[in-house]
């Protein structure tokens, strides 16, 4: 399979991306991959795309990388343009997070201090507010089988809302954590809600025990879960295991049981309970090491032991969390036009990632302005149009955890 990039990306940094499968929606035409992709941007827009990649590309092209190359420097293959922007919705505020509910609705949270919804079937018109916070919303989660949207805000509140109700006050529960909500996810069985806050706490909440009583739910708080500020969290799709990342180029693998017992990184129980360093670049001539934030972590939906990480170094890695080894890496993506003429090398920091729901593809978004403090002066003097944000579709066909 070839590698691709989204050809109609915004000029300003990308806040978040999400992808969902759909069926029978004629607005996407015949050249679709049965999925739709949404992104939010700092230009105050929300865009919905037909990515225009499908299984035919896999069967015809094959894999562009071999797993054995994982030890080699990340020399990129060509990335070709793809995709069509179906909806481009301008707004008054910047959205930091987006999340599909099926393929019918898109939920948005950000500097609107709440959660808005867009109906895809109704032509993706003006967003409608359904949840209010007193500060920007950083994180969104959807529990589809309970028709519930969970929003985490910089006001320190986490609100669970029943989206089946037309009542703007259809709050199922509201929880307060000590700091701003920086990252959030729920476990595969919808039992546990994991919330990382600005005080480096990991807040573990039993969703099944929540009630309509405000602010009284029991929260298990693990202080100083990581040494430095948390960036992202993602729960495993098959077991009560989750991964967190920090600004210190480090990823923590943990399971719920050990976390609740306060036994993180216990060497006597190392299974799914350890941390590792990544997204660090050594300069042997200067005897220094540049440490980059790990901005995104994402478990594969089929392979329970395969984890993707994306950092401000511009690198995208795949890891086998059981064998504790790297399976694949890529960075410095060569962007070309449809005639294979080189356009530029994409070195921007990775801001978010998603695995494609049905294809062996890892999707990442990258933005030049994400971490300018890590760039050399010569790099930041480039014109912005040369470094505009991108959404990348990486082929990972044939890459599997050891023994799979």
C-alpha positions as CSV (number, residue, x, y, z in Angstrom):
1,X,0.0,0.0,0.0
2,X,1.2,3.5,-0.8
3,X,1.5,6.2,1.9
4,X,-0.7,9.2,1.7
5,X,-1.3,12.7,3.0
6,X,-4.5,14.7,3.1
7,X,-4.3,17.2,0.3
8,X,-6.8,19.8,1.6
9,X,-5.5,20.6,5.1
10,X,-6.0,23.9,6.9
11,X,-3.2,26.5,7.2
12,X,-3.3,26.7,11.0
13,X,-2.3,23.9,13.5
14,X,-4.6,20.9,13.8
15,X,-6.3,20.5,17.2
16,X,-7.5,16.9,16.9
17,X,-8.6,14.2,14.5
18,X,-11.1,11.4,14.5
19,X,-12.2,8.8,12.1
20,X,-15.4,6.7,11.8
21,X,-16.9,4.0,9.6
22,X,-20.2,4.7,7.8
23,X,-22.5,3.0,5.3
24,X,-24.8,4.3,2.6
25,X,-24.0,8.0,2.9
26,X,-24.2,9.3,-0.7
27,X,-22.4,12.6,0.1
28,X,-19.1,10.8,-0.1
29,X,-19.6,9.4,-3.6
30,X,-18.2,6.2,-4.9
31,X,-14.5,6.8,-4.2
32,X,-14.6,6.2,-0.5
33,X,-13.0,3.8,2.0
34,X,-16.2,3.5,4.0
35,X,-14.8,5.9,6.5
36,X,-15.0,9.6,7.2
37,X,-12.4,11.7,8.9
38,X,-12.9,14.9,10.9
39,X,-10.4,17.5,12.1
40,X,-10.4,20.7,14.1
41,X,-8.0,23.5,13.5
42,X,-6.8,26.7,15.2
43,X,-8.3,28.6,12.3
44,X,-11.7,28.0,14.0
45,X,-12.8,25.5,11.3
46,X,-14.1,22.0,11.5
47,X,-13.5,19.9,8.4
48,X,-15.0,16.6,7.4
49,X,-13.2,14.5,4.7
50,X,-13.6,11.6,2.4
51,X,-10.1,10.1,2.7
52,X,-10.5,8.2,-0.6
53,X,-8.3,5.3,0.4
54,X,-9.6,1.7,0.4
55,X,-8.6,-2.0,0.5
56,X,-7.9,-1.9,-3.3
57,X,-4.8,0.1,-2.6
58,X,-3.6,-2.5,-0.2
59,X,-4.1,-5.4,-2.6
60,X,-2.4,-3.6,-5.5
61,X,0.5,-1.9,-3.7
62,X,1.5,-4.2,-0.9
63,X,3.5,-3.0,2.1
64,X,5.9,0.0,1.8
65,X,7.9,-1.0,4.9
66,X,9.2,-4.3,6.2
67,X,9.2,-4.9,10.0
68,X,12.9,-5.8,9.8
69,X,13.7,-2.2,8.9
70,X,12.7,-1.1,12.4
71,X,16.3,-0.7,13.4
72,X,17.2,1.5,10.5
73,X,17.0,5.3,10.4
74,X,13.5,6.5,9.5
75,X,14.0,7.2,5.8
76,X,10.6,7.9,4.4
77,X,9.0,6.6,1.2
78,X,6.9,9.0,-0.9
79,X,3.6,10.2,0.5
80,X,1.0,11.0,-2.2
81,X,-2.0,13.4,-2.0
82,X,-5.4,12.0,-1.3
83,X,-8.8,12.9,0.1
84,X,-11.5,15.5,-0.5
85,X,-12.9,18.0,2.0
86,X,-16.7,17.5,2.0
87,X,-17.6,20.0,4.7
88,X,-15.7,23.0,6.0
89,X,-17.5,24.7,8.9
90,X,-16.3,28.0,10.2
91,X,-17.0,28.8,13.8
92,X,-16.5,31.6,16.3
93,X,-14.3,29.6,18.7
94,X,-11.4,27.1,18.4
95,X,-12.3,23.5,19.0
96,X,-9.6,21.4,20.7
97,X,-11.3,18.0,20.5
98,X,-13.6,16.2,18.1
99,X,-15.3,12.8,18.5
100,X,-17.7,10.9,16.2
101,X,-20.8,9.2,17.5
102,X,-21.2,6.5,14.9
103,X,-21.1,8.3,11.6
104,X,-24.2,10.4,12.2
105,X,-22.9,13.0,14.7
106,X,-19.7,14.8,15.5
107,X,-19.1,16.2,18.9
108,X,-16.8,19.2,19.5
109,X,-15.2,20.7,22.5
110,X,-12.9,23.7,23.0
111,X,-12.9,27.4,23.7
112,X,-16.6,27.5,23.4
113,X,-16.5,26.3,27.1
114,X,-18.8,23.4,26.3
115,X,-19.6,20.5,23.9
116,X,-21.3,21.2,20.6
117,X,-22.8,18.6,18.2
118,X,-23.0,18.5,14.4
119,X,-25.4,16.3,12.5
120,X,-23.6,14.7,9.5
121,X,-26.9,13.5,7.9
122,X,-28.4,17.0,8.0
123,X,-25.5,18.5,6.1
124,X,-23.2,19.4,8.9
125,X,-24.8,22.7,9.7
126,X,-24.2,25.1,12.5
127,X,-23.0,23.3,15.8
128,X,-25.6,23.0,18.6
129,X,-24.5,23.2,22.2
130,X,-25.4,20.3,24.5
131,X,-23.0,20.7,27.5
132,X,-21.7,23.7,29.3
133,X,-18.4,24.1,31.3
134,X,-16.9,27.2,32.8
135,X,-13.6,26.8,30.9
136,X,-12.4,25.3,27.6
137,X,-13.1,21.6,27.0
138,X,-9.9,19.7,26.3
139,X,-11.1,16.1,26.0
140,X,-14.1,14.1,24.7
141,X,-15.0,10.5,25.0
142,X,-18.0,8.7,23.6
143,X,-19.6,5.5,25.0
144,X,-21.9,4.5,22.2
145,X,-23.7,1.6,23.7
146,X,-24.8,3.9,26.6
147,X,-25.4,6.9,24.3
148,X,-23.1,9.0,26.5
149,X,-20.6,11.8,25.8
150,X,-17.9,12.5,28.4
151,X,-16.3,15.9,28.5
152,X,-13.2,17.0,30.4
153,X,-12.5,20.7,30.9
154,X,-9.8,23.0,32.2
155,X,-12.3,24.0,34.9
156,X,-11.4,20.7,36.5
157,X,-14.8,19.1,35.8
158,X,-15.7,15.9,34.0
159,X,-19.4,15.8,32.8
160,X,-21.2,12.7,31.6
161,X,-24.2,13.5,29.4
162,X,-27.0,11.4,28.0
163,X,-27.1,12.5,24.3
164,X,-30.5,10.8,23.7
165,X,-32.1,13.6,25.7
166,X,-33.0,17.0,24.0
167,X,-32.7,18.6,27.5
168,X,-29.5,20.7,27.7
169,X,-29.3,19.7,31.4
170,X,-29.3,15.9,30.7
171,X,-26.3,15.4,32.9
172,X,-25.8,11.9,34.1
173,X,-23.0,12.8,36.5
174,X,-20.4,15.5,37.2
175,X,-17.0,14.8,38.8
176,X,-14.5,17.4,40.0
177,X,-10.7,16.6,39.8
178,X,-8.0,18.7,41.4
179,X,-6.5,20.2,38.3
180,X,-7.2,21.0,34.7
181,X,-8.2,17.9,32.6
182,X,-5.3,17.3,30.2
183,X,-6.1,13.8,28.9
184,X,-8.9,11.2,29.3
185,X,-10.0,7.8,28.1
186,X,-12.3,4.9,29.2
187,X,-11.5,1.2,29.3
188,X,-12.7,-1.3,26.8
189,X,-15.6,-2.6,29.0
190,X,-16.8,0.9,29.8
191,X,-16.1,0.3,33.5
192,X,-13.3,2.7,34.2
193,X,-12.7,6.3,33.3
194,X,-9.1,7.5,33.4
195,X,-8.4,11.2,33.7
196,X,-5.0,12.8,33.8
197,X,-4.9,16.3,35.2
198,X,-2.5,19.3,35.4
199,X,-1.1,18.2,38.8
200,X,0.1,14.9,37.2
201,X,-2.6,13.0,39.0
202,X,-4.2,9.9,37.5
203,X,-7.9,10.0,38.5
204,X,-9.6,6.5,38.2
205,X,-13.4,6.6,38.3
206,X,-15.7,3.6,38.2
207,X,-18.3,4.6,35.6
208,X,-20.7,1.8,36.6
209,X,-21.0,3.3,40.1
210,X,-21.8,6.8,39.0
211,X,-25.1,8.4,39.9
212,X,-26.9,11.6,39.3
213,X,-25.6,13.1,42.5
214,X,-23.1,15.8,41.7
215,X,-19.6,15.8,43.0
216,X,-19.9,12.9,45.4
217,X,-18.6,10.1,43.4
218,X,-15.5,8.3,44.8
219,X,-12.4,9.0,42.8
220,X,-9.2,7.0,43.2
221,X,-6.3,9.5,42.8
222,X,-2.8,8.3,42.1
223,X,-0.6,11.4,42.7
224,X,2.5,12.0,40.6
225,X,1.6,9.3,38.2
226,X,4.4,10.4,35.9
227,X,7.3,12.6,36.9
228,X,6.5,15.3,34.3
229,X,3.4,16.8,32.8
230,X,1.0,14.3,31.2
231,X,0.3,14.6,27.5
232,X,-2.0,11.7,26.5
233,X,-3.7,8.6,27.7
234,X,-5.2,5.6,25.7
235,X,-6.8,2.5,27.1
236,X,-6.2,-0.9,25.6
237,X,-9.1,-2.3,23.5
238,X,-9.0,-5.8,25.0
239,X,-7.9,-5.6,28.6
240,X,-7.7,-3.2,31.6
241,X,-4.4,-1.8,30.5
242,X,-3.6,1.8,29.5
243,X,-0.7,3.9,28.3
244,X,0.1,7.4,29.3
245,X,2.8,9.7,27.9
246,X,4.6,12.8,29.2
247,X,6.6,15.8,28.0
248,X,9.7,14.0,29.2
249,X,9.9,11.5,26.3
250,X,8.5,8.7,28.3
251,X,5.6,6.3,28.1
252,X,4.0,4.4,31.1
253,X,2.2,1.1,30.6
254,X,0.0,0.3,33.5
255,X,-3.0,-1.9,34.4
256,X,-6.0,-0.8,36.5
257,X,-5.4,-3.3,39.3
258,X,-1.8,-2.3,40.0
259,X,-2.7,1.4,39.6
260,X,-5.4,1.2,42.2
261,X,-3.0,-0.6,44.6
262,X,-0.4,2.1,44.0
263,X,2.0,-0.5,42.6
264,X,3.1,1.3,39.4
265,X,6.4,0.0,38.0
266,X,6.6,-2.8,40.6
267,X,9.5,-5.0,39.5
268,X,7.9,-8.0,41.2
269,X,4.9,-7.7,38.9
270,X,6.3,-6.3,35.6
271,X,3.5,-7.5,33.2
272,X,1.8,-4.5,31.7
273,X,3.5,-2.4,34.5
274,X,6.6,-0.6,33.3
275,X,7.8,2.7,31.7
276,X,10.1,3.2,28.8
277,X,11.9,6.1,27.1
278,X,11.3,7.2,23.5
279,X,11.4,10.1,21.1
280,X,14.8,11.2,22.3
281,X,17.7,12.1,20.0
282,X,21.3,11.7,21.0
283,X,24.0,14.0,19.7
284,X,27.2,12.0,20.4
285,X,29.4,14.9,19.2
286,X,28.1,17.2,21.9
287,X,27.4,14.4,24.4
288,X,23.8,15.6,24.7
289,X,20.3,14.2,24.3
290,X,17.3,16.2,23.2
291,X,14.1,15.0,24.9
292,X,10.8,15.5,23.0
293,X,7.3,15.4,24.4
294,X,5.3,12.3,23.5
295,X,2.1,13.9,22.4
296,X,0.0,10.9,21.4
297,X,-0.3,7.2,22.3
298,X,-2.7,4.8,20.7
299,X,-3.4,1.1,21.1
300,X,-4.3,-1.0,18.1
301,X,-7.8,-2.3,18.0
302,X,-6.9,-5.8,16.8
303,X,-3.5,-6.4,18.3
304,X,-3.7,-5.9,22.1
305,X,0.1,-5.6,22.4
306,X,0.7,-3.0,19.7
307,X,1.1,0.6,20.7
308,X,1.7,3.6,18.5
309,X,3.5,6.7,19.8
310,X,4.0,10.1,18.2
311,X,6.3,12.9,19.4
312,X,7.4,16.4,18.9
313,X,10.5,15.1,17.2
314,X,8.2,14.2,14.2
315,X,8.7,10.5,14.7
316,X,6.0,7.8,14.6
317,X,6.8,4.5,16.3
318,X,5.1,1.2,16.7
319,X,5.9,-0.9,19.8
320,X,5.2,-4.5,21.0
321,X,4.3,-3.8,24.6
322,X,4.6,-7.5,25.6
323,X,8.0,-8.2,24.0
324,X,9.1,-4.6,24.9
325,X,10.6,-3.9,21.5
326,X,10.1,-1.4,18.7
327,X,8.4,-2.9,15.6
328,X,8.5,0.0,13.2
329,X,9.5,3.7,13.0
330,X,9.1,6.5,10.5
331,X,10.0,10.2,10.4
332,X,10.9,12.9,7.9
333,X,8.0,12.1,5.5
334,X,8.7,12.9,1.8
335,X,5.7,14.8,0.5
336,X,5.2,14.6,-3.3
337,X,2.5,15.7,-5.7
338,X,0.4,13.4,-7.9
339,X,3.2,13.2,-10.5
340,X,5.8,12.2,-7.8
341,X,7.5,15.6,-7.8
342,X,9.0,16.3,-4.4
343,X,7.3,19.1,-2.4
344,X,9.1,19.0,0.9
345,X,10.2,16.8,3.8
346,X,7.6,16.8,6.7
347,X,9.4,17.1,10.0
348,X,6.7,18.6,12.1
349,X,5.7,17.4,15.5
350,X,3.0,14.8,15.8
351,X,-0.1,16.2,17.6
352,X,-2.5,13.2,17.5
353,X,-2.9,9.7,16.1
354,X,-5.6,7.2,15.2
355,X,-5.6,3.7,13.8
356,X,-7.8,3.3,10.7
357,X,-10.9,1.2,11.8
358,X,-10.7,-1.3,8.9
359,X,-7.3,-0.9,7.1
360,X,-3.7,-1.4,8.1
361,X,-3.1,2.3,8.3
362,X,-1.9,4.6,11.1
363,X,-3.2,8.2,10.8
364,X,-1.2,11.0,12.3
365,X,-1.6,14.8,12.3
366,X,1.4,17.1,12.5
367,X,1.8,20.8,13.0
368,X,4.9,23.0,12.7
369,X,3.7,25.4,15.4
370,X,3.1,22.7,18.0
371,X,6.6,22.9,19.6
372,X,8.6,25.7,18.0
373,X,10.7,25.9,21.2
374,X,12.4,22.6,20.1
375,X,13.3,23.9,16.6
376,X,16.5,25.4,15.4
377,X,16.3,29.1,14.4
378,X,16.9,28.3,10.8
379,X,13.9,25.9,10.8
380,X,11.5,28.4,12.4
381,X,12.3,31.1,9.8
382,X,10.6,29.1,7.1
383,X,7.5,30.5,5.6
384,X,4.4,29.0,7.2
385,X,2.9,27.8,3.9
386,X,6.0,25.6,3.5
387,X,5.3,24.0,6.8
388,X,1.5,23.9,6.9
389,X,-0.2,21.1,9.0
390,X,-0.7,17.7,7.5
391,X,-2.7,14.5,8.1
392,X,-0.6,11.5,7.2
393,X,-1.8,8.0,6.3
394,X,1.1,5.5,7.1
395,X,0.9,2.0,5.6
396,X,1.6,-0.6,8.3
397,X,0.6,-3.6,6.3
398,X,2.3,-6.7,7.6
399,X,3.5,-5.2,10.9
400,X,2.4,-7.3,13.8
401,X,3.5,-7.9,17.4
402,X,5.8,-10.9,18.0
403,X,3.9,-14.2,17.8
404,X,0.8,-12.7,16.2
